[in-house]
Amino acid sequence: MPIMAHNSSFTIDTRGNVSRWDDEAGRYPELSSRDVVGAPAGLVIERLLGSHDGDSGGHAPAALFLTACRGEAGTVIASRGTAPSLHAADVESAFEFSAFEHSTAGLEVYDADLSVLRANSAALAMRGRSAEQVLQHHVGNLDSRLPLAPLLRRVIVGDEAAVQERINGRDGRGDPRVFAVTAFQLRDDQQTIGAGAVIHDVTDQNRSEAAARLLAEAHEEIGSTLDAMRTAQELAVVAVRDFADAVSVDLVDDVIQGAEAPAPSVGTDIVLRRAAFEAPGGLQAVYRVGEMNYFAFPTPYAQVIADLTPILLDPKTSPSDWLMHDAARAGALGNAGIHSMIIVPLSFHGRVLGLASFYRGPRHPVSFDASDVGLAQQVSAKACVHIENARRYTRERTMAVSLQRNLLPRIFPDVSAVSAAHFYTPGSNETVWFDVIELSGARVGLAIGRVSQQGLNASAAMGRYRTALDTLAVLDLPPHELLAHLDDATGQFLSNPTGLPSSSTDPPCCLYAVYDPVTGEFAVASAGWPAPLLISPAGDITTVEVPVGAPLGQGLGHDLHRQVIAPEGMLVLFSQSFLEPGPRAEERMAQLRQAATRSGRAPKAICDSIVRRMLGGLGGESAALLAARTHRLPDDRVAAWTGSRDPAAVGEARDRATQQLEEWGLEAHAFTTEMVVSELVTNVIRHASGNPTVRLIRDRYLTVEVSDNATTAPHLRHARAKDEDGRGLLIIASLARRWGTRYTPDGKTIWVENSLDEVRL
């Protein structure tokens, strides 16, 4: 039986004759055992060459590749193939030798027992051994530097003809290396008789690929938010995958708060906060994330902060005694088996943002080198840009939130109509505002709205909207008309580059309502704002049926809704963020209603209950609540009557007003009130239509209202010396705290308000 792989073979006995013929490959179909067995070997070889003769009938030049080995039955001659000429045969033989011996790749051949039969010089160099130390030795005994045995065993016993794999090993000097190995089966026609391996040292390529992968991951993952702490965490997470055993990031505390980054300093006056720490191997940090971190001087950490230059060192062999000045870190580094570390400054335009420390230990036996320092700098520089952006964003947001809070009401006016409370938290995507506005006739206005986006521009825009609404509210416009004017103002704001955030695409929204404590009437209109909730004194909760119109700036009208609210009812105005647009909106509304009805009767308690129940689901969005408990003015604080158009009605109105003031104990205000009533009733009789209706309201202020059926507006005139009239409103304005005109569907009402604490003469 032949002992080597072959295509066709024959066995020669001691006399030189063929004793056995084997042509399982079928390369010589014209020859059979009967033709060959017993013939001299030379004749058989001649016939093998003759099988390659050309079609011309002559002998074509040919070379026959034969191998010979001695077996138990005699000498076995195997035909491995042919070449068209002796020269071609020489070239093929030279190629086989040169490809094996001069290849830069390591080449090894093994028998079925994994003993090394042949190895080229490149393979010997990779193992750091001589031929005598490798050949005829089992590959498992050579695995200390190039562990191929597991891979070769898979090839020998498995079904795969070839397997590729990267293997970690060491070179002849003991330095860690990475090898790309292709192992393949060697088979004869029936079985695997050995294996071969092609070995490439890909350490440099592997490091280049790892560096490119690290930079790509840094570009993709670092800086996903405008949060300095989150950016630091992303830097640490990226670096510990394949670059370091542990990474810590410390940021200047002022930078986290949005303040200007400090200049480099040799002292210890720069306070840092641990922003991130990642160590998949279970290494323990000296400082927990969020804790203040101080670096003593002289240590490499303090040096990096001082000169903004990265440092590469081995803490075990460092000639400096810096570990004596930082005992806590010295112990942690020793216990973790850290053998190499890089400290990189985090800076932007020469200002200190912090520092990043990269550590290698048992998980990465290869120490850092100079190329790793450059790589750490590149990754850190990526983080620095985003940390600086986060710092600027935090600074601007802090200023914007401060401006927002200053532009929002700190306390609500003390009015008899409602008791109000609010909750507000700024978010990341919109600016919400609200207000309680004192109106004439003891009425009160309730407003809530939003401007999309955050920032200084959005805060300024919010201030403009609130100011515009307050100004329009003082004109005593009904809610739907006020929103119409605010809609026009929005068009002007949008045409002004400084009016709204330039990137705003979501139009502003607003809801405005007026409550009258004398009649209990509640009038409301909405421009894209959710309808408020109404809780009855009995605890029943409903949604006010106000049509939700288009947001501001669309040029569309808004419908007015009116209803009468029972005394001690509760109104809850809330921002859209509490409803979370989407499939959960109904669920969130149910939670909102439930929280509002289980909190007692105080407005503050309702706000607290809703916040406790729902704040966690807001997802960082701005949120605002305005809860107002409605009250009614007692009947004995309001007096009203309708007079005639007879000039004598002026005196009757004056006398009746004086009598009412005496009942209220406000005799000191009689003179001023008589004059106001006289002038206003006289104006109705002389210049308006309909009978004059007089109403006196005693609240925080004494209010005189005179109504008629005309829609003509009164004009304040400065009469000349010879004019007989025209001084009435001028006199009233000089006596009143404030005055104005309120239009109704039936006409108008002129009202005059005086303080009860002082008497104007």
Order of alpha helices (4+ residues) and beta strands (2+ residues): beta-beta-alpha-alpha-beta-beta-alpha-beta-beta-alpha-alpha-alpha-beta-beta-beta-alpha-alpha-beta-alpha-beta-beta-alpha-beta-alpha-beta-beta-alpha-beta-beta-beta-alpha-alpha-beta-beta-beta-beta-beta-beta-beta-alpha-alpha-beta-beta-alpha-alpha-beta-beta-alpha-beta-beta
